Amino acid sequence: MMGAGPPALWSPSADARSATALGRFTSFCEERSERAFDTYDELWAWSTTDGLEACWHAVWDFFEVQASEPFDAVLDQPQMPGARWFPGARLNYAQQALLPGRTRLDDIAIVGVAESRGRVEMSWGELRSEVARVRCGLEALGVKRGDRVAAYLPNIPETITAFLAVASLGAIWASCAPEFGVRAVLDRLGQIEPTVLVAVDAYRYGGRRRDRSDELAAIRAGLPTLRHVVHVPYLDDAAAPVGSDVMVPWSALGDATPGEWPLVYEQVPADHPLYVLFSSGTTGLPKAIVHGHAGILLEHLKTIGLHGDMGSDDRFFWFTTTGWMMWNYLVSGLLVGARLVLFDGDPQHDGPNTLWRLAETEEITWFGVGAPFITACRASGLDPASSHDLTSLRVVGSTGAPLPAEGFRWIHDHVSAEAMISPISGGTDVCSAFVGGSPLTPVHQGEIPCRYLGAAVAAFNDEGVSVVGEQGELVITAPMPSMPVGFWGDDDGSAYRAAYFERFPGVWCHGDWVTVTERGSCVISGRSDATLNRGGVRVGTAEIYRVVEAVTGVVDSLIVHLESDATGNESDRDRLVLFIVVDDAVASASIEAAISAATRSQISPRHVPDEIHRIPAIPTTLSGKKLEVPVKRILLGAEPDSVASRESLKDAASLGPIVALASDR
């Protein structure tokens, strides 16, 4: 019998079946399949088994996807890898994003808020006009179908305009945030050989001007395939770089055909590359992951339009840079006519309530951030609901790391008791989520509410058997449309197969620990390749962080398990090494003892850290992911620069103390 479980913090409304897009989609599927789905779990089970193709066909029809040629089949063959979705179809992602009729031309499509300049608005009419202008300008620069256009841009309206223009041409987009250093950019963009780069040469963060002109010059020099660089003016005092005949001002795009900017969409096959996303690069050269037009279009319509229950009345915000897949996810809010709210800069530049103030002033309905942001707000004792009018919020989302149970409770108690909490988990690999919230399922504290439609999520034990109620490898047992078209340059598919299908042949192994509960909810416990397994007791790192970061004075933490003797040092065998960042104003002198006591009592005696080191900052990627595996490899003797690109880290100096410790060992 199912236990009571943790408390429910949010429940669907009584009329959710008729009042939400997912509820109406359920009825839509019932009519088409001549089956009854009395619960969400019944619909999910159908969508991932015998109804897999029918479900995705229903998503296509429900959202009235525009295509110049229909598909010959929903799914060419169901085996992984190798499944081909919607063969025969001809369509374009940008066409669906800019589809007329969902909104009025004078409705606001994008709001941009930034440290670097004042607030800007762009209406749907202006967005379509600008996309047409930039499209014509890029075409005049020689950009054609299949060419790669790269961006070194922040999260601003011009970036979205450029992306949609590139997509409309059938060219292929890739972006890096301007926070990235030269080596990190070249490691990524060098793989795809772009012909055009769209870039800023300066931005402002934390009140400081960050000049990137030297970096931009080095990037240009390191990308020999570049024919043109389009300069986007960003800071008021930023003049266009001079001295090169390849530099084109953003404002000059379209000058070759003044006033004649038709918005035309190149019709491409379903699996034609839309953009290339890059893995974090913390364990070597970043993987260049290719995503196709139809796969992203259908997957985002499902996750945002159905599970997010988002539409033209919504104002969608996610705090992200252009170097994280959540930027691509945010842009897809346009597919359902939502207003996008962009933010570029330090999320605390105007105090710890900067983003909550933004939620109030822009009347945001869908507010998304990384889980570490929620954890930091809670640790700081913030109470946004008491200082800001957040009644517009319908949903609060989080991702990037497991959201601890206390984070759920903090959102409910200190942000909104009415908003649905939607912690999502997926990855750059699919540019989407496998699991998250749903307007038809309750939210229990500490649990991701459901597995998404069409995502055949299971927890596999070591024998490859699906288990419920116990931790296992997060796997996907049936194909999804947004699984990569492939990796750039991986012509025989060997790297793609090795990345996901070696552990369990024919099954996507994602690399996370997950527990699927009897009610169908999920708990993510961290990366499976960073698991702490001592004496047969296996614990996810997220479980450790929850306990350690609850100790007064601990601001952040990272733990690794040195179970190997690869260094030749016998003392490095089976040791748990914990790094902590502390707030000296509140931390006690015996904080290490408090941590040991807490892990002993709340996790297990076997998981008490053998070493605890205080460091100034935990090394993370720009999106907030902790570098568990690279840190472990460094401590085991690996050359630091071979396992982590410091220029892709939030704080390039954060690895220094760990490298020094490894040298001392």
C-alpha positions in Angstrom: 0.0 0.0 0.0 1.2 3.5 -0.9 2.5 5.4 2.1 1.3 8.9 3.0 4.6 10.4 1.7 5.7 14.0 2.2 3.1 16.7 2.4 1.4 18.1 -0.7 2.3 21.8 -1.2 0.1 22.3 -4.2 -2.8 20.6 -5.8 -4.5 20.9 -9.2 -7.7 23.0 -9.3 -11.0 21.3 -9.4 -11.5 22.3 -13.0 -8.0 21.5 -14.2 -9.3 19.0 -16.7 -11.1 21.7 -18.6 -9.2 24.8 -17.6 -5.6 23.7 -18.5 -4.0 22.9 -21.8 -2.9 19.5 -20.5 -6.4 18.7 -19.4 -7.8 19.6 -22.8 -5.1 17.6 -24.5 -6.1 14.6 -22.3 -9.6 14.8 -23.7 -8.2 15.3 -27.2 -6.2 12.0 -26.9 -9.2 10.2 -25.5 -11.3 11.2 -28.5 -8.6 10.1 -31.0 -7.6 6.9 -29.2 -11.1 5.9 -28.0 -9.7 5.3 -24.6 -10.3 6.8 -21.2 -7.5 8.4 -19.2 -8.9 8.9 -15.7 -5.5 9.9 -14.3 -2.4 11.6 -15.5 -0.4 8.4 -14.9 -2.7 6.5 -17.3 -2.1 9.1 -20.0 1.6 9.0 -19.4 1.8 5.2 -19.5 -0.1 5.2 -22.9 2.1 8.0 -24.2 5.3 6.0 -23.6 4.2 2.5 -24.7 1.6 1.6 -27.3 0.4 5.2 -27.7 3.9 6.7 -28.2 3.4 7.6 -31.9 -0.3 8.6 -31.3 0.7 10.9 -28.5 3.3 12.8 -30.6 0.9 12.9 -33.6 -1.7 14.5 -31.2 0.9 17.1 -30.0 1.5 18.0 -33.7 -2.3 18.4 -34.4 -3.2 20.0 -31.0 -0.8 22.9 -31.6 -1.5 23.0 -35.3 2.1 22.7 -36.4 2.7 24.4 -39.7 4.4 22.3 -42.4 4.7 22.8 -46.2 4.8 19.0 -46.6 3.2 16.5 -44.3 5.1 13.7 -42.6 5.1 10.2 -44.0 5.1 8.6 -40.6 5.4 9.8 -37.0 8.3 7.5 -36.2 10.4 5.7 -38.8 11.6 3.0 -36.4 11.3 2.8 -32.6 14.8 1.5 -31.9 17.5 3.6 -30.2 19.8 4.9 -31.4 18.5 5.5 -35.0 14.9 6.5 -34.5 13.8 9.1 -37.1 10.9 11.4 -36.3 8.4 12.8 -38.8 10.3 11.8 -42.0 9.0 13.5 -45.1 7.8 16.7 -43.3 9.1 20.1 -44.4 8.8 22.9 -41.9 10.7 25.6 -40.0 10.9 26.3 -36.3 11.0 30.1 -36.8 7.7 30.0 -38.7 6.0 28.4 -35.8 7.6 30.9 -33.3 6.4 33.9 -35.4 3.1 32.5 -36.4 0.5 35.3 -36.9 -2.9 35.1 -35.3 -2.0 34.1 -31.7 -1.3 37.6 -30.7 -1.9 41.2 -31.9 1.0 42.9 -33.7 1.2 45.6 -31.0 1.2 43.1 -28.1 4.6 42.9 -26.4 6.6 39.8 -27.4 9.9 40.5 -25.6 11.0 42.6 -22.6 14.7 43.0 -22.1 16.1 44.2 -18.7 19.8 44.5 -18.2 22.5 46.2 -16.2 24.1 47.4 -19.4 21.3 49.5 -20.6 17.7 50.6 -19.9 14.6 48.4 -20.2 13.6 47.7 -23.8 10.4 46.3 -25.3 9.7 44.7 -28.6 6.2 44.1 -30.0 5.3 41.1 -32.1 5.1 43.3 -35.1 8.6 44.7 -34.4 10.0 41.3 -33.8 8.8 40.0 -37.1 10.0 43.1 -38.9 13.5 42.8 -37.2 13.8 39.1 -38.0 13.0 39.9 -41.6 15.6 42.7 -41.7 18.3 40.6 -40.1 17.5 37.6 -42.3 17.9 39.7 -45.4 21.2 41.1 -44.0 22.6 37.7 -43.3 21.5 36.5 -46.7 23.4 39.4 -48.2 26.5 38.3 -46.3 26.2 34.9 -48.0 24.6 32.9 -45.3 22.6 30.0 -46.7 21.0 26.8 -45.7 23.4 24.6 -43.7 25.9 27.4 -42.8 26.7 27.9 -39.2 26.2 31.3 -37.6 27.6 31.7 -34.1 26.9 34.2 -31.4 29.0 35.8 -28.6 26.0 37.6 -27.1 24.2 38.1 -23.8 20.5 37.4 -23.2 19.0 40.3 -25.0 16.3 40.8 -27.6 18.9 41.1 -30.5 20.1 37.6 -29.7 16.6 36.1 -30.1 16.1 38.2 -33.3 19.4 36.9 -34.8 18.6 33.3 -33.8 15.1 33.4 -35.5 16.6 35.0 -38.6 19.3 32.2 -38.8 16.6 29.5 -38.3 14.4 31.1 -41.0 17.3 30.7 -43.5 17.8 27.0 -42.7 21.2 27.9 -41.3 22.5 26.5 -38.0 22.8 28.5 -34.8 25.3 28.2 -31.9 25.9 30.6 -29.1 28.4 31.3 -26.3 27.9 33.8 -23.4 30.3 36.7 -23.5 31.4 35.6 -20.0 33.3 32.7 -21.7 37.0 33.2 -22.2 38.7 32.7 -25.6 39.7 29.1 -25.1 36.2 28.1 -24.0 34.7 29.8 -27.0 37.2 28.3 -29.5 36.8 24.8 -28.0 33.1 25.1 -28.9 32.7 27.2 -32.0 35.9 25.9 -33.6 34.2 22.5 -34.0 31.4 23.8 -36.2 33.4 26.2 -38.4 31.0 29.2 -38.5 31.0 31.7 -41.4 29.4 34.6 -39.4 29.8 35.6 -35.8 27.4 38.0 -34.1 28.9 39.6 -31.1 29.1 42.3 -28.5 32.5 43.6 -27.4 31.5 44.8 -23.9 28.9 44.3 -21.2 28.2 45.3 -17.6 28.1 42.9 -14.7 28.0 43.7 -11.0 28.2 47.4 -11.8 31.5 47.0 -13.7 32.1 47.4 -17.4 33.6 44.2 -18.9 35.5 44.9 -22.0 35.6 42.0 -24.4 37.3 43.6 -27.4 40.6 41.7 -26.9 38.7 38.5 -26.5 36.6 39.2 -29.6 39.7 39.9 -31.7 41.3 36.6 -30.5 38.1 34.7 -31.2 38.0 36.1 -34.8 41.7 35.1 -35.2 41.0 31.6 -33.9 38.1 31.0 -36.3 39.6 31.0 -39.8 36.2 30.1 -41.5 34.7 33.5 -40.4 33.8 35.8 -43.3 32.0 38.4 -41.3 31.5 39.6 -37.8 28.3 41.5 -37.0 28.8 43.9 -34.1 25.8 44.5 -31.8 26.1 47.8 -29.8 25.3 47.1 -26.2 26.8 49.6 -23.8 26.0 53.2 -24.4 29.7 54.0 -24.5 30.6 51.0 -26.7 31.8 52.1 -30.1 31.9 49.6 -33.0 35.4 48.0 -33.3 37.3 49.4 -36.2 40.2 48.2 -38.4 38.7 45.3 -40.1 36.7 45.0 -43.4 34.9 42.0 -42.0 33.1 44.0 -39.3 29.4 44.8 -40.0 27.3 47.0 -37.8 24.0 45.4 -36.6 22.1 48.4 -37.8 23.5 47.9 -41.3 21.9 44.5 -41.8 19.3 44.7 -44.5 20.8 47.9 -46.1 21.2 46.1 -49.4 17.4 45.8 -49.7 16.0 48.9 -47.8 12.4 48.6 -47.0 12.1 45.3 -48.8 12.5 42.7 -46.1 10.2 39.7 -46.8 9.9 37.2 -44.0 10.4 33.9 -45.8 11.0 30.5 -44.1 13.2 27.9 -45.7 11.3 24.6 -45.6 13.7 22.0 -44.2 13.4 18.3 -43.3 12.3 17.5 -39.8 15.8 16.5 -38.7 17.6 19.4 -40.3 19.9 21.0 -37.7 18.3 23.9 -35.9 21.2 24.6 -33.5 24.2 23.1 -31.9 24.4 23.0 -28.1 27.6 22.2 -26.2 28.1 20.1 -23.1 29.8 21.8 -20.2 33.3 20.8 -21.3 34.3 19.8 -17.7 35.7 16.4 -18.8 37.3 17.3 -22.1 36.4 19.0 -25.3 32.7 19.9 -25.1 30.3 17.6 -27.1 28.7 19.5 -30.0 25.1 18.2 -29.8 23.0 18.8 -32.9 19.2 19.4 -32.5 16.7 19.3 -35.3 13.8 21.6 -36.2 10.9 19.3 -35.6 12.3 17.5 -32.5 12.8 20.8 -30.6 9.5 22.2 -31.9 7.4 19.3 -30.8 9.3 18.7 -27.5 9.0 22.3 -26.4 5.4 22.6 -27.4 4.8 19.6 -25.1 6.9 20.7 -22.1 6.0 24.5 -22.3 2.6 24.4 -23.8 1.2 21.3 -22.0 3.2 20.7 -18.8 3.9 24.4 -18.3 0.3 25.3 -19.3 1.7 28.4 -20.9 -0.1 30.6 -23.4 -0.4 34.1 -24.8 -1.4 35.5 -21.4 1.8 34.4 -19.8 5.0 36.4 -19.1 7.8 33.8 -19.1 11.1 34.4 -17.3 14.1 32.1 -16.8 17.4 33.4 -15.4 19.9 32.1 -17.9 22.8 33.0 -20.1 23.0 32.2 -23.8 25.6 29.5 -23.0 23.0 27.3 -21.2 20.2 25.3 -22.8 17.6 27.1 -20.7 18.1 30.1 -23.0 16.9 27.9 -25.9 14.1 26.7 -23.7 13.1 30.2 -22.8 13.0 31.3 -26.4 10.5 28.6 -27.1 7.9 30.4 -25.0 7.3 32.3 -28.3 5.9 29.1 -29.7 2.8 29.5 -27.5 2.6 33.3 -27.8 4.0 34.0 -24.3 5.8 37.3 -23.6 9.5 36.7 -22.8 11.1 38.6 -20.0 14.9 38.6 -20.4 17.5 39.6 -17.8 21.2 40.1 -18.3 23.5 41.0 -15.5 24.2 40.2 -11.9 21.1 38.8 -10.2 22.1 40.6 -7.1 23.3 43.9 -8.6 20.4 45.8 -7.1 20.4 43.7 -3.9 19.4 40.1 -3.1 15.8 40.8 -4.2 16.8 41.9 -7.7 15.0 39.1 -9.5 12.0 39.1 -7.2 11.6 42.8 -7.8 11.7 42.0 -11.5 8.9 39.4 -11.0 6.8 42.1 -9.4 7.4 45.0 -11.8 7.0 42.8 -15.0 4.1 40.9 -13.5 5.8 37.6 -14.4 3.6 34.5 -14.3 6.2 31.8 -15.0 9.4 32.4 -13.0 12.3 30.1 -13.5 15.8 30.0 -11.9 18.5 27.5 -11.1 18.0 25.5 -7.9 21.2 27.0 -6.3 19.5 30.4 -6.5 16.6 29.1 -4.5 19.0 27.6 -2.0 20.9 30.8 -1.6 17.7 32.8 -1.1 16.6 30.5 1.6 20.0 30.6 3.3 19.9 34.4 3.2 16.6 34.4 5.0 14.8 36.2 2.2 11.0 36.5 2.3 10.1 37.9 -1.1 6.3 37.5 -0.6 6.4 40.0 2.3 8.4 42.6 0.4 7.0 42.3 -3.2 3.6 41.8 -4.8 4.1 38.3 -6.4 0.4 37.5 -6.9 0.9 37.3 -10.7 3.1 34.2 -10.2 1.4 30.9 -11.4 4.5 28.7 -11.6 7.9 28.8 -10.0 10.4 26.5 -11.8 13.9 25.4 -11.0 16.6 23.3 -12.6 20.4 22.9 -13.0 20.7 20.9 -9.8 18.3 18.9 -7.5 16.0 21.2 -5.5 16.2 20.1 -1.9 12.9 19.5 0.0 13.6 22.6 2.0 13.7 24.6 -1.2 10.2 23.4 -2.1 9.0 24.5 1.4 10.7 27.9 1.1 9.0 28.6 -2.3 5.6 27.7 -0.8 6.1 29.7 2.4 8.1 32.7 1.2 7.3 33.2 -2.5 3.8 32.0 -3.1 1.5 29.4 -1.5 -0.7 29.4 -4.7 2.0 29.0 -7.4 2.7 25.5 -8.8 6.3 24.4 -8.0 7.9 22.9 -11.1 11.4 21.6 -10.6 12.5 20.2 -14.0 15.3 17.8 -14.8 16.6 16.9 -18.2 19.7 18.2 -20.0 21.5 19.8 -22.8 21.4 16.4 -24.5 17.7 16.7 -25.2 17.4 20.5 -24.7 14.4 19.7 -22.5 13.2 18.0 -19.4 12.3 14.4 -18.7 10.4 15.1 -15.5 8.8 18.2 -14.0 5.6 19.8 -12.9 2.1 19.3 -14.3 -1.2 21.2 -13.9 -2.8 17.8 -13.4 -0.5 16.4 -10.6 0.0 17.5 -7.0 3.4 18.7 -5.8 4.8 16.9 -2.8 7.6 18.4 -0.9 11.0 17.2 -2.2 9.5 15.3 -5.2 9.4 16.2 -8.9 5.7 15.7 -9.6 5.7 13.6 -12.7 7.4 12.0 -15.7 6.6 14.0 -18.8 4.4 12.7 -21.6 6.4 10.8 -24.2 9.4 10.5 -21.8 9.7 6.8 -20.9 11.6 7.5 -17.7 12.6 4.5 -15.5 15.0 3.8 -12.7 17.2 0.8 -13.6 19.2 -1.3 -11.1 22.6 -2.7 -12.0 21.0 -5.6 -13.7 19.0 -3.3 -16.0 15.7 -4.0 -14.3 13.2 -1.2 -13.6 12.7 -0.5 -9.9 10.2 1.6 -8.0 10.8 3.1 -4.6 14.6 2.6 -4.8 17.4 4.6 -6.4 18.6 3.6 -9.9 20.0 4.9 -13.1 17.7 7.3 -14.9 17.1 5.8 -18.2 14.7 6.5 -21.2 13.4 3.3 -22.7 11.7 4.7 -25.8 12.8 7.4 -28.2 12.0 11.1 -27.8 11.8 13.6 -30.7 14.4 15.9 -29.2 17.1 13.3 -28.7 20.0 14.6 -30.7 20.2 14.3 -34.5 23.8 13.5 -33.6 27.1 15.0 -32.6 28.8 17.4 -35.0 31.7 15.6 -36.7 30.7 12.2 -35.4 30.0 10.8 -38.8 29.7 7.1 -37.8 27.7 7.9 -34.7 30.2 6.1 -32.4 30.6 9.0 -30.0 26.8 9.4 -29.8 26.3 5.7 -29.0 29.1 5.7 -26.5 27.6 8.7 -24.7 24.2 7.2 -24.0 23.8 3.6 -25.0 26.8 1.6 -23.8 25.6 0.8 -20.3 22.2 -0.6 -21.4 22.1 -1.4 -25.1 19.1 0.2 -26.8 18.3 2.2 -23.7 19.3 5.9 -23.1 21.3 6.1 -19.9 21.4 9.7 -18.8 23.9 9.6 -15.9 21.6 10.7 -13.0 20.4 8.8 -10.0 16.6 8.8 -9.7 14.0 7.2 -7.5 10.6 6.8 -9.0 8.0 6.7 -6.3 4.8 4.6 -6.2 2.8 7.7 -7.0 4.9 8.3 -10.2 6.8 11.3 -8.8 10.6 11.4 -8.9 13.6 12.3 -6.7 16.9 13.1 -8.5 19.9 12.4 -6.2 22.7 13.7 -8.3 25.1 12.4 -11.0 25.6 8.6 -11.1 29.2 9.1 -12.1 29.8 11.1 -8.9 28.0 8.7 -6.5 29.3 8.0 -3.0 29.4 4.3 -2.5 31.0 3.2 0.8 30.7 -0.3 2.0 27.8 -1.0 -0.3 25.8 2.0 0.9 25.2 4.2 -2.2 24.3 7.9 -1.7 23.8 10.6 -4.2 25.8 13.8 -3.7 22.5 15.9 -3.6 21.6 14.1 -0.4 25.0 15.1 1.2 24.6 18.7 0.1 21.1 18.9 1.6 22.5 17.9 5.0 25.8 19.8 4.9 24.3 23.1 3.6 21.7 23.0 6.4 24.5 23.4 8.9 24.7 27.0 10.1 27.4 28.9 8.4 27.8 26.6 5.3 27.1 28.6 2.2 28.0 26.0 -0.4 29.7 22.6 -0.7 31.1 20.0 -3.0 32.0 16.4 -2.1 34.0 13.7 -4.0 34.7 10.1 -3.2 38.3 9.0 -3.9 37.7 5.3 -4.1 40.6 4.7 -6.5 44.3 4.4 -5.8 45.2 5.8 -9.2 47.6 8.3 -7.5 49.6 5.4 -6.0 48.9 6.9 -2.6 47.3 4.3 -0.4 45.9 7.1 1.8 43.7 8.2 -1.1 41.8 5.0 -1.2 38.1 5.2 -0.1 38.2 8.7 1.2 35.4 11.3 1.2 36.7 14.8 0.6 34.4 17.7 1.3 34.9 21.3 0.3 32.9 24.0 2.0 32.4 27.7 1.6 31.5 29.3 4.9 30.1 32.6 6.1 32.6 33.6 8.8 30.1 35.9 10.4 27.9 33.0 11.5 30.0 29.9 11.3 31.2 28.4 14.5 34.8 27.3 15.1 33.5 23.8 15.3 31.6 23.8 12.1 33.6 20.8 10.8 32.4 18.8 13.8 28.8 19.9 13.3 29.0 18.7 9.7 30.4 15.3 10.7 27.7 14.9 13.3 25.0 15.9 10.8 26.1 13.5 8.1 26.6 10.7 10.7 23.0 11.1 12.0 21.1 12.0 8.9 22.9 10.1 6.1 25.1 7.3 7.6 28.3 6.8 9.6 29.9 5.6 6.5 29.4 8.9 4.8 31.1 11.2 7.4 33.7 13.1 5.4 37.3 12.0 6.0 38.6 15.5 5.1 36.9 18.9 5.2 38.5 21.8 3.5 37.4 25.5 3.5 37.8 27.2 0.1 36.7 30.6 -1.1 34.3 29.4 -3.9 33.0 26.1 -5.1 33.9 25.5 -8.8 30.8 25.5 -10.9 29.9 26.0 -14.6 28.2 29.2 -15.6 24.9 27.4 -15.2 25.7 26.5 -11.6 26.6 22.8 -12.0 29.2 21.7 -9.5 32.4 20.2 -11.0 32.3 16.9 -9.0 33.9 14.6 -11.5 36.6 17.0 -12.6 37.5 17.8 -9.0 37.7 14.1 -8.3 40.0 13.5 -11.2 42.2 16.4 -10.2 42.6 15.0 -6.7 43.5 11.6 -8.3 46.3 13.2 -10.2 44.9 14.3 -13.5 46.2 17.4 -15.2 43.7 20.2 -14.3 43.5 21.7 -17.8 42.8 18.3 -19.3 39.6 17.8 -17.2 38.2 21.3 -16.8 38.2 24.5 -18.9 38.6 27.3 -16.4 37.3 29.8 -18.9 33.9 28.0 -18.8 33.6 28.3 -15.0 31.6 30.9 -13.1 34.8 31.7 -11.2 38.0 30.9 -13.1 40.0 31.0 -9.9 37.8 28.6 -8.0 39.9 25.5 -9.0 43.1 27.0 -7.6 42.9 25.8 -4.0 41.8 22.3 -5.2 44.8 22.1 -7.6 47.1 23.2 -4.7 45.7 20.5 -2.5 46.2 17.9 -5.2 49.8 19.0 -5.5 50.4 18.7 -1.8 49.0 15.2 -1.8 
